[in-house]
Amino acid sequence: VGSNLYPHNRLSVRGVIQTHTDNKVLILLNGHVLRDANQGGINTDIYNLFPIELIEKIEIIRGPGSILYGTNAFSGVVNIITKKSDHDNAHSANSELNLSLGTHSTHSATVSHHKEHQDYRFDVALNQQKTAGETFHDLNGEFGSSGDYPTDKEIVQMLINGHYKSVSVNGLISDSSQGHVKSLYQFPSSTLDIQRGHLDVGYKYKGHKNWTSSSNITYNFHEVAFDISNSRDTQTDSHSYLWEIKTIGQLSEGTSLILGASYELLEGTIGNNSDIPTHFNTDRQSTYGQVNWQLSKKRKLVFGAQINKAEFTDFHLAPRFAYIHTFNSNWIGKVLYGEAYRSPFATDLFLNSPSLQGSEDLKAETIGTFDFQMSYHKGNVFWSNTLYESEHDDLHQRETINDIPTFVNKGSITYAGLETELRYQWSEKTEVLANASYQKSLDNEGIDNATFQPQTMIKFGISHQLTKGTTLSVHDSYFEAPTTLEEIGLTPSAVNAPPSDYHLVTFNLVSKLKAFTSNPFWHKSTVKLYIDNVLDETIYFTSINRQNVNSVPHHMGINGHISFQMGF
């Protein structure tokens, strides 16, 4: 979900969604923190434009993860793992070209190169994307404005990943631009420009027996520019420097230990070009540990804690406890309690604007979650069910003080829900995937489902090998209508189409040319056809950022693209 300012910027996990910034889910790139120091959650360029063809897999952890990942690992963690070469040869080099064309004048080009030797491995990729996107016509905005809502976007980016002996390097550089409707929901439309830089350098040391230690330095640069209204511009830049050390090893047979510590420095500038900019410089640190204790073949205990300290807040302890029981070869049960925190970022602390004020008195938001999970795995069937309940305290909200909206700690929310997932290998050629979730929330003022998360979400998909080398996948994702502003007692002055439930159906056909020709020139080539929104739904979501308008456009029209991938 997203807003008029940050389109498609927000990932909601377990109902935790109060603002349009993505500051409750931690994004990692190959295991390393990827975030801005200004708001801690401007990820629209990642969600909209990260090249899919370079992703090997995406790991998702639901629930609190602060003990091992730190601030922002509040309701979940998303780890993007980029592709490595599948060459088995320790002395190899190969390249890959990916070209794509689609509706709305969409085009994309990616070229990547892999080089491997006995002592090193190096991957580099360049990507360029551009699309005119869909345009929503004749929408109403704030201050009596109206106009067209664009979704055009473009990006140029480079990724690197490699290692030399015990030294590793990961990096990302990107420059993107997207159509949006300013900070105030006021037409005519404008552009959101984001520049991002990410570099992680690590060193891993193999110690005595099964002990390893690692040290990583992660640098993130982020610059964003946008219009507030028709006459004011905003530009912010931020830099963060994160140093982490970690040790992992076995205390005894069946007992392992993780110990670590991190220090992060955040600095940059926030403010409007027409005002005096605010320069910020702050830091935070943490120490954590976790013990995994295999009590017996069927019983495992996990416990740990993290101690956190930010410059303007008190020390905070986040504990974690889990008991895992293997009933038999098919059934496993788990009981978990974990806590997480989210320290305030620069905007929350230091923003000094006539329309919004930060506060150095802000405490960290906290959440505590109980999980109960049962999973079944036998042969070609995997089935998992999770019940959870979370208590979210010290929310960062806005309250008018001296006639200016100001960040304060205010209120609490209780979340509860059920998640279920099924994977079934129907036959050698056919796989079925299904998952569903149902969640409810209640805030301290007695308002139900005030977090704008759809209560019910269901996904069903089937993947079938049509012929040797060709696979067809069809998925249907159903989303119940989110809570509207009117349902929580607000009366927006500008009204567009209301948020509603919808089905998002996708179609994906993949053909490996090796199956159709004996010519070795084409043996590393693949053709893909992807069609999105097959049912031609027009989708709107509740306007979280500017609540004088009832909704923001999310998606419309049948979109498709065809891509050609070739290795050489």
PLY file of the C-alpha trace (Angstrom):
ply
format ascii 1.0
element vertex 568
property float x
property float y
property float z
element edge 567
property int vertex1
property int vertex2
end_header
0.00 0.00 0.00
1.06 3.63 -0.17
-0.01 7.24 -0.27
-0.17 10.25 -2.55
3.37 11.14 -1.40
5.03 7.69 -1.32
3.31 5.34 -3.84
3.35 1.63 -2.98
5.67 2.35 -0.06
4.24 0.27 2.73
4.34 -3.45 3.52
1.84 -4.43 6.20
2.57 -7.50 8.32
0.01 -8.70 10.86
-2.09 -5.56 10.65
0.57 -3.10 11.82
-0.04 -0.09 9.59
-0.70 3.40 10.97
1.28 5.63 8.61
2.42 5.69 5.00
6.10 5.21 5.88
7.44 1.65 5.95
9.02 1.92 9.40
7.63 -1.23 11.03
9.21 -3.74 8.61
12.98 -4.06 8.22
14.29 -4.49 4.65
17.56 -6.36 4.19
19.62 -6.81 1.03
21.55 -10.07 1.22
21.20 -9.93 5.01
22.27 -6.29 5.47
20.18 -3.31 6.56
18.74 -1.22 3.71
16.99 1.93 5.02
17.10 5.71 5.19
18.06 7.61 8.35
15.48 10.34 7.84
12.21 8.41 8.32
13.46 4.82 8.43
10.86 3.71 5.92
10.98 5.29 2.46
11.08 2.10 0.38
8.87 2.95 -2.60
11.81 2.64 -5.00
12.59 -0.85 -3.65
9.03 -2.17 -3.86
8.27 -0.57 -7.23
11.51 -0.87 -9.13
13.94 -3.46 -7.74
14.74 -5.76 -10.70
12.80 -9.02 -10.25
15.12 -10.88 -12.60
18.02 -10.40 -10.16
16.20 -11.88 -7.15
16.97 -15.46 -6.16
14.43 -15.55 -3.32
12.78 -13.36 -0.69
12.86 -14.48 2.93
10.04 -13.17 5.15
9.99 -13.37 8.94
6.61 -12.53 10.50
6.53 -11.09 13.99
9.08 -9.20 16.13
12.71 -9.59 15.12
14.52 -6.87 17.07
16.69 -9.27 19.05
18.77 -10.15 15.99
18.01 -7.32 13.55
17.47 -4.15 15.62
15.08 -1.24 15.14
12.37 -1.46 12.44
12.22 -5.28 12.78
8.90 -4.56 14.48
6.23 -6.60 12.75
8.47 -8.40 10.27
11.73 -8.71 8.34
12.11 -8.98 4.55
15.46 -10.22 3.22
16.04 -9.84 -0.54
18.56 -12.44 -1.73
20.06 -11.64 -5.12
21.01 -14.31 -7.64
24.42 -15.88 -7.78
25.75 -17.79 -10.76
24.77 -21.47 -10.87
28.13 -22.43 -12.35
29.79 -25.36 -10.59
33.17 -24.51 -12.10
35.43 -22.78 -9.56
37.13 -20.93 -12.44
34.29 -19.48 -14.50
32.89 -16.31 -16.02
29.49 -15.76 -17.58
27.09 -12.94 -18.40
23.34 -12.56 -18.76
21.09 -10.16 -20.67
17.43 -9.57 -19.81
15.15 -7.43 -22.02
11.49 -6.71 -21.32
8.64 -4.85 -23.08
5.14 -4.28 -21.77
1.96 -2.23 -21.71
2.02 1.50 -20.93
5.30 1.91 -22.85
7.12 -0.19 -20.28
10.64 -1.31 -21.05
13.47 -2.72 -19.00
17.02 -3.86 -19.65
19.37 -5.69 -17.30
22.87 -6.91 -17.93
24.81 -8.90 -15.35
28.24 -10.48 -15.18
29.63 -13.19 -12.92
33.28 -13.98 -12.34
34.49 -16.76 -10.07
37.86 -18.09 -9.00
39.05 -20.35 -6.25
39.57 -17.38 -3.89
36.91 -14.96 -5.04
33.45 -14.51 -6.53
32.04 -11.31 -8.00
28.63 -10.41 -9.44
27.71 -7.05 -10.94
24.45 -5.99 -12.59
23.14 -2.85 -14.30
19.41 -2.23 -14.68
17.29 0.44 -16.38
13.47 0.57 -16.26
10.89 3.05 -17.49
7.10 3.02 -17.75
4.38 5.56 -18.45
2.14 3.61 -16.06
-1.63 3.90 -15.68
-3.21 7.34 -15.30
-6.26 7.85 -13.09
-8.29 10.72 -14.54
-10.32 13.48 -12.89
-9.53 12.81 -9.22
-10.34 15.20 -6.38
-7.64 16.48 -4.06
-7.23 18.91 -1.19
-8.04 22.65 -1.32
-10.59 22.14 -4.07
-7.99 20.87 -6.56
-8.59 18.14 -9.14
-6.62 16.51 -11.91
-4.98 13.35 -13.25
-3.08 10.97 -10.98
-0.01 9.49 -12.79
1.89 6.32 -11.97
4.86 6.74 -14.31
8.28 5.76 -13.00
11.86 5.17 -14.07
15.09 4.04 -12.47
18.74 3.34 -13.20
20.55 1.11 -10.72
23.66 -0.99 -10.18
24.15 -3.92 -7.80
27.35 -5.62 -6.71
27.88 -8.74 -4.64
31.07 -10.67 -4.04
33.76 -11.91 -1.74
37.52 -12.37 -1.64
38.55 -15.08 0.81
37.03 -13.89 4.12
36.01 -10.40 2.91
32.52 -9.77 1.46
31.06 -6.78 -0.39
27.42 -5.90 -1.15
26.29 -2.70 -2.81
23.42 -0.88 -4.48
23.27 2.49 -6.26
19.99 3.77 -7.69
18.43 6.95 -9.07
14.65 6.89 -9.50
11.73 9.17 -10.31
7.99 8.47 -9.87
4.78 10.32 -10.53
2.80 11.30 -7.42
0.57 14.07 -6.02
2.93 15.91 -3.67
3.08 15.87 0.11
-0.24 17.67 0.30
-2.84 15.79 -1.76
-3.05 18.75 -4.15
-3.18 18.73 -7.93
-1.55 19.15 -10.42
0.69 16.11 -9.99
4.45 16.20 -9.57
7.41 13.82 -9.26
9.10 12.05 -6.36
12.86 11.73 -6.88
14.91 9.28 -4.80
18.62 8.58 -4.87
19.95 5.69 -2.84
23.36 4.26 -2.07
24.11 1.14 -0.01
27.47 -0.49 0.74
28.27 -3.29 3.15
31.78 -4.59 3.75
32.20 -7.62 5.99
34.91 -9.86 7.34
34.32 -13.39 8.65
36.79 -15.20 10.90
36.62 -18.93 11.51
37.82 -19.61 15.02
38.30 -22.67 17.18
36.19 -25.67 16.21
32.66 -24.53 15.34
33.04 -20.84 16.33
32.86 -18.03 13.78
32.99 -14.28 14.19
32.03 -11.57 11.73
32.30 -7.81 11.52
30.30 -5.66 9.10
30.23 -1.97 8.29
27.08 -0.86 6.44
26.66 2.58 4.87
23.33 3.87 3.57
22.85 7.13 1.69
19.39 8.41 0.84
18.17 11.62 -0.81
14.53 12.41 -1.55
13.00 15.45 -3.24
9.31 16.32 -3.63
6.82 19.19 -3.66
4.79 19.91 -0.55
2.22 21.99 -2.44
2.21 24.08 -5.60
4.75 26.55 -4.29
7.09 24.78 -1.84
9.76 22.14 -2.44
11.39 19.75 0.01
14.72 17.99 -0.24
16.22 15.77 2.46
19.40 13.76 2.56
20.57 11.26 5.14
23.56 9.08 5.88
23.80 6.15 8.27
26.85 4.18 9.36
26.19 0.84 11.06
28.94 -1.28 12.60
28.07 -4.76 13.84
30.10 -7.60 15.32
28.72 -11.08 15.85
29.98 -14.40 17.23
28.28 -17.76 16.70
29.36 -21.08 18.13
28.57 -24.21 20.13
28.80 -24.23 23.91
28.27 -27.97 24.00
26.58 -30.68 22.00
23.07 -29.43 21.31
23.66 -25.92 22.68
24.65 -22.95 20.52
25.16 -19.27 21.28
24.85 -16.03 19.33
26.38 -12.84 20.73
26.53 -9.48 19.02
26.66 -5.72 19.34
26.03 -2.82 16.99
26.53 0.93 16.83
24.77 3.22 14.35
25.38 6.88 13.53
22.68 8.82 11.67
23.21 12.25 10.15
21.78 14.46 7.44
19.53 17.40 6.63
15.75 17.77 6.65
13.68 20.82 5.83
12.03 22.83 3.11
14.04 24.76 0.59
12.17 27.92 1.60
12.93 27.40 5.32
16.13 27.08 7.31
17.09 23.39 6.96
17.54 21.24 10.06
20.81 19.34 10.36
20.77 16.24 12.54
23.33 13.95 14.10
22.34 11.17 16.49
23.37 7.64 17.38
22.11 4.38 18.86
23.64 1.14 20.03
22.57 -2.35 21.05
23.89 -5.59 22.52
22.17 -8.94 22.02
22.48 -12.62 22.73
20.55 -15.82 22.06
20.93 -19.42 23.21
19.55 -22.39 21.24
19.29 -25.40 23.54
18.36 -28.83 22.16
16.90 -30.42 25.29
16.25 -33.73 23.52
15.50 -35.04 20.07
11.94 -33.72 20.37
12.37 -30.60 22.49
14.20 -27.36 21.79
14.41 -24.16 23.82
15.40 -20.73 22.48
15.87 -17.70 24.70
17.63 -14.39 24.36
17.41 -10.64 24.73
18.61 -7.37 23.27
19.50 -4.20 25.18
18.96 -1.02 23.15
19.96 2.58 23.77
19.28 5.57 21.53
20.54 9.09 22.24
17.30 10.58 23.57
15.70 7.46 25.07
16.24 5.21 28.06
17.69 1.72 27.87
15.19 -0.80 26.49
15.24 -4.57 27.00
13.61 -6.77 24.32
13.37 -10.44 25.41
12.61 -13.49 23.30
11.56 -17.01 24.29
10.53 -20.04 22.21
9.75 -23.67 22.89
9.69 -26.07 19.92
8.31 -29.59 20.24
8.51 -32.34 17.63
5.55 -34.64 18.25
6.47 -37.12 15.55
8.04 -37.20 12.09
5.15 -35.12 10.69
3.96 -32.67 13.39
5.92 -29.81 15.00
4.56 -27.25 17.48
6.05 -23.94 18.56
5.22 -21.43 21.30
6.96 -18.04 21.04
7.00 -14.76 22.90
9.07 -11.92 21.50
9.35 -8.17 21.86
10.55 -5.54 19.42
11.06 -1.80 19.36
11.24 1.06 16.88
13.45 3.98 17.80
12.41 7.39 16.46
14.24 8.57 13.35
15.32 12.06 12.32
11.92 13.35 11.17
10.29 12.12 14.39
12.94 13.84 16.51
14.15 16.95 14.73
11.68 18.13 12.08
11.07 21.86 12.51
8.32 22.95 10.13
5.27 25.23 10.45
3.10 22.21 9.56
4.80 19.48 11.64
7.20 19.36 14.59
9.47 16.60 15.82
10.16 15.94 19.49
13.35 14.82 21.21
11.15 13.52 24.05
9.83 10.66 21.90
10.33 7.17 23.33
10.67 4.04 21.23
7.51 2.27 20.11
7.31 -1.27 21.48
5.44 -4.45 20.63
5.14 -7.82 22.37
3.81 -10.86 20.52
2.67 -14.35 21.52
2.74 -16.94 18.72
1.41 -20.49 18.71
2.21 -22.52 15.60
1.47 -26.06 14.45
2.94 -27.39 11.23
2.55 -30.66 9.35
4.97 -32.02 6.76
4.68 -35.38 5.07
5.94 -36.21 1.61
4.40 -33.76 -0.82
2.29 -31.83 1.74
3.25 -28.92 4.00
0.63 -27.24 6.18
1.18 -24.58 8.82
-1.19 -22.67 11.13
-0.26 -19.75 13.39
-2.27 -17.91 16.03
-0.85 -14.64 17.32
-1.67 -11.73 19.60
0.37 -8.54 19.85
0.32 -5.50 22.13
1.67 -2.31 20.52
2.46 0.52 22.97
3.80 4.09 22.91
2.67 4.72 19.32
4.24 7.62 17.46
1.28 9.85 16.63
0.58 13.51 15.89
-1.05 15.81 18.44
-1.63 19.55 18.06
0.56 21.48 20.51
0.65 25.29 20.31
-1.36 25.05 17.07
1.26 22.84 15.39
0.92 19.06 14.84
3.71 17.47 16.90
5.01 13.91 17.25
4.08 12.37 20.61
3.85 8.92 22.22
0.16 8.22 22.44
-2.11 5.20 22.61
-1.89 1.45 22.18
-3.28 -1.20 19.82
-3.96 -4.90 20.32
-3.72 -7.17 17.27
-4.85 -10.78 16.99
-5.04 -13.11 14.03
-4.74 -16.47 12.34
-2.42 -17.38 9.46
-2.55 -20.62 7.50
-0.38 -21.85 4.63
-0.56 -24.95 2.42
1.88 -26.26 -0.19
0.89 -29.42 -2.04
2.86 -31.17 -4.76
-0.16 -32.60 -6.55
1.92 -34.47 -9.10
5.38 -34.40 -10.60
4.23 -31.54 -12.86
1.71 -29.69 -10.69
2.08 -27.73 -7.44
-0.68 -26.01 -5.47
-0.11 -23.10 -3.10
-2.68 -21.57 -0.76
-2.51 -19.23 2.19
-4.94 -17.11 4.14
-4.95 -14.74 7.07
-7.57 -13.12 9.25
-6.73 -10.36 11.71
-8.46 -7.88 13.98
-7.19 -4.89 15.94
-8.54 -2.73 18.75
-7.00 0.53 19.93
-7.11 2.04 23.42
-10.07 4.24 22.45
-12.18 1.22 21.53
-11.96 1.62 17.73
-12.02 -1.67 15.83
-9.71 -2.26 12.86
-8.35 1.28 12.82
-5.06 0.21 11.20
-6.43 0.12 7.62
-5.31 -3.46 7.11
-7.80 -5.74 5.28
-9.11 -8.24 7.81
-9.25 -11.16 5.39
-6.65 -12.02 2.74
-6.64 -15.24 0.74
-4.24 -16.42 -1.95
-4.56 -19.50 -4.15
-2.21 -20.52 -6.95
-1.37 -23.42 -9.18
1.78 -24.08 -11.16
1.80 -26.70 -13.92
4.49 -27.92 -16.28
2.76 -27.86 -19.67
5.64 -29.41 -21.55
9.26 -30.04 -20.86
10.77 -26.59 -20.28
7.43 -24.69 -20.12
5.58 -23.87 -16.90
2.33 -21.98 -16.39
1.42 -20.38 -13.06
-1.88 -18.70 -12.17
-2.49 -16.98 -8.82
-5.51 -15.24 -7.34
-5.02 -12.94 -4.32
-8.17 -11.73 -2.58
-8.12 -8.66 -0.32
-11.07 -7.57 1.77
-11.80 -3.83 1.74
-9.67 -1.92 4.27
-11.14 0.25 7.01
-12.30 3.57 5.57
-11.77 7.00 7.10
-15.53 7.35 7.55
-15.59 4.15 9.64
-13.24 5.70 12.22
-15.31 8.87 12.46
-13.60 11.16 9.92
-15.32 13.12 7.15
-13.00 13.73 4.18
-13.79 16.87 2.21
-12.55 15.43 -1.10
-14.11 12.17 -2.25
-12.93 9.72 -4.92
-13.87 6.08 -5.50
-14.11 4.27 -2.16
-11.74 1.45 -1.15
-13.31 -1.93 -1.85
-12.44 -5.62 -1.83
-10.81 -7.06 -4.94
-9.20 -10.08 -6.60
-5.74 -9.62 -8.11
-5.19 -12.43 -10.63
-1.81 -12.99 -12.29
-0.70 -15.23 -15.16
2.95 -16.27 -15.64
4.25 -18.42 -18.52
7.93 -19.43 -18.58
9.61 -21.30 -21.44
13.22 -22.44 -21.53
14.33 -22.50 -25.14
16.69 -25.41 -24.53
13.65 -27.70 -24.63
12.75 -26.57 -28.17
16.07 -26.45 -30.02
19.30 -28.41 -30.25
21.24 -25.25 -31.09
23.52 -24.64 -28.04
23.35 -20.89 -28.70
19.83 -20.83 -27.19
20.38 -23.29 -24.35
20.75 -20.53 -21.74
17.76 -18.52 -22.97
14.30 -18.12 -21.42
11.14 -16.35 -22.58
8.56 -15.17 -20.01
5.05 -13.77 -20.38
3.52 -12.11 -17.34
0.00 -10.65 -17.13
-1.14 -8.73 -14.06
-4.68 -7.80 -12.95
-6.30 -10.24 -15.35
-9.79 -9.35 -14.07
-9.21 -5.66 -14.86
-9.93 -4.44 -11.33
-9.74 -0.73 -10.47
-8.32 -0.56 -6.97
-8.29 2.26 -4.43
-6.88 2.23 -0.90
-7.66 4.36 2.14
-5.70 7.65 2.18
-3.50 7.18 5.24
-1.30 10.25 4.83
-3.79 13.01 3.94
-7.10 12.24 5.58
-8.94 15.16 3.97
-9.21 12.85 0.93
-10.93 9.48 1.29
-8.73 7.31 -0.97
-5.65 7.03 -3.18
-5.40 5.12 -6.50
-3.62 1.81 -6.19
-3.94 -0.19 -9.41
-6.02 -0.48 -12.55
-6.05 -2.02 -16.02
-4.72 -5.29 -17.39
-0.95 -5.04 -17.57
1.42 -7.41 -19.27
4.99 -7.73 -20.36
7.16 -10.21 -22.20
10.81 -10.70 -21.35
13.74 -12.45 -22.95
16.66 -13.69 -20.89
19.88 -14.98 -22.42
23.08 -16.25 -20.85
26.42 -16.20 -22.61
0 1
1 2
2 3
3 4
4 5
5 6
6 7
7 8
8 9
9 10
10 11
11 12
12 13
13 14
14 15
15 16
16 17
17 18
18 19
19 20
20 21
21 22
22 23
23 24
24 25
25 26
26 27
27 28
28 29
29 30
30 31
31 32
32 33
33 34
34 35
35 36
36 37
37 38
38 39
39 40
40 41
41 42
42 43
43 44
44 45
45 46
46 47
47 48
48 49
49 50
50 51
51 52
52 53
53 54
54 55
55 56
56 57
57 58
58 59
59 60
60 61
61 62
62 63
63 64
64 65
65 66
66 67
67 68
68 69
69 70
70 71
71 72
72 73
73 74
74 75
75 76
76 77
77 78
78 79
79 80
80 81
81 82
82 83
83 84
84 85
85 86
86 87
87 88
88 89
89 90
90 91
91 92
92 93
93 94
94 95
95 96
96 97
97 98
98 99
99 100
100 101
101 102
102 103
103 104
104 105
105 106
106 107
107 108
108 109
109 110
110 111
111 112
112 113
113 114
114 115
115 116
116 117
117 118
118 119
119 120
120 121
121 122
122 123
123 124
124 125
125 126
126 127
127 128
128 129
129 130
130 131
131 132
132 133
133 134
134 135
135 136
136 137
137 138
138 139
139 140
140 141
141 142
142 143
143 144
144 145
145 146
146 147
147 148
148 149
149 150
150 151
151 152
152 153
153 154
154 155
155 156
156 157
157 158
158 159
159 160
160 161
161 162
162 163
163 164
164 165
165 166
166 167
167 168
168 169
169 170
170 171
171 172
172 173
173 174
174 175
175 176
176 177
177 178
178 179
179 180
180 181
181 182
182 183
183 184
184 185
185 186
186 187
187 188
188 189
189 190
190 191
191 192
192 193
193 194
194 195
195 196
196 197
197 198
198 199
199 200
200 201
201 202
202 203
203 204
204 205
205 206
206 207
207 208
208 209
209 210
210 211
211 212
212 213
213 214
214 215
215 216
216 217
217 218
218 219
219 220
220 221
221 222
222 223
223 224
224 225
225 226
226 227
227 228
228 229
229 230
230 231
231 232
232 233
233 234
234 235
235 236
236 237
237 238
238 239
239 240
240 241
241 242
242 243
243 244
244 245
245 246
246 247
247 248
248 249
249 250
250 251
251 252
252 253
253 254
254 255
255 256
256 257
257 258
258 259
259 260
260 261
261 262
262 263
263 264
264 265
265 266
266 267
267 268
268 269
269 270
270 271
271 272
272 273
273 274
274 275
275 276
276 277
277 278
278 279
279 280
280 281
281 282
282 283
283 284
284 285
285 286
286 287
287 288
288 289
289 290
290 291
291 292
292 293
293 294
294 295
295 296
296 297
297 298
298 299
299 300
300 301
301 302
302 303
303 304
304 305
305 306
306 307
307 308
308 309
309 310
310 311
311 312
312 313
313 314
314 315
315 316
316 317
317 318
318 319
319 320
320 321
321 322
322 323
323 324
324 325
325 326
326 327
327 328
328 329
329 330
330 331
331 332
332 333
333 334
334 335
335 336
336 337
337 338
338 339
339 340
340 341
341 342
342 343
343 344
344 345
345 346
346 347
347 348
348 349
349 350
350 351
351 352
352 353
353 354
354 355
355 356
356 357
357 358
358 359
359 360
360 361
361 362
362 363
363 364
364 365
365 366
366 367
367 368
368 369
369 370
370 371
371 372
372 373
373 374
374 375
375 376
376 377
377 378
378 379
379 380
380 381
381 382
382 383
383 384
384 385
385 386
386 387
387 388
388 389
389 390
390 391
391 392
392 393
393 394
394 395
395 396
396 397
397 398
398 399
399 400
400 401
401 402
402 403
403 404
404 405
405 406
406 407
407 408
408 409
409 410
410 411
411 412
412 413
413 414
414 415
415 416
416 417
417 418
418 419
419 420
420 421
421 422
422 423
423 424
424 425
425 426
426 427
427 428
428 429
429 430
430 431
431 432
432 433
433 434
434 435
435 436
436 437
437 438
438 439
439 440
440 441
441 442
442 443
443 444
444 445
445 446
446 447
447 448
448 449
449 450
450 451
451 452
452 453
453 454
454 455
455 456
456 457
457 458
458 459
459 460
460 461
461 462
462 463
463 464
464 465
465 466
466 467
467 468
468 469
469 470
470 471
471 472
472 473
473 474
474 475
475 476
476 477
477 478
478 479
479 480
480 481
481 482
482 483
483 484
484 485
485 486
486 487
487 488
488 489
489 490
490 491
491 492
492 493
493 494
494 495
495 496
496 497
497 498
498 499
499 500
500 501
501 502
502 503
503 504
504 505
505 506
506 507
507 508
508 509
509 510
510 511
511 512
512 513
513 514
514 515
515 516
516 517
517 518
518 519
519 520
520 521
521 522
522 523
523 524
524 525
525 526
526 527
527 528
528 529
529 530
530 531
531 532
532 533
533 534
534 535
535 536
536 537
537 538
538 539
539 540
540 541
541 542
542 543
543 544
544 545
545 546
546 547
547 548
548 549
549 550
550 551
551 552
552 553
553 554
554 555
555 556
556 557
557 558
558 559
559 560
560 561
561 562
562 563
563 564
564 565
565 566
566 567
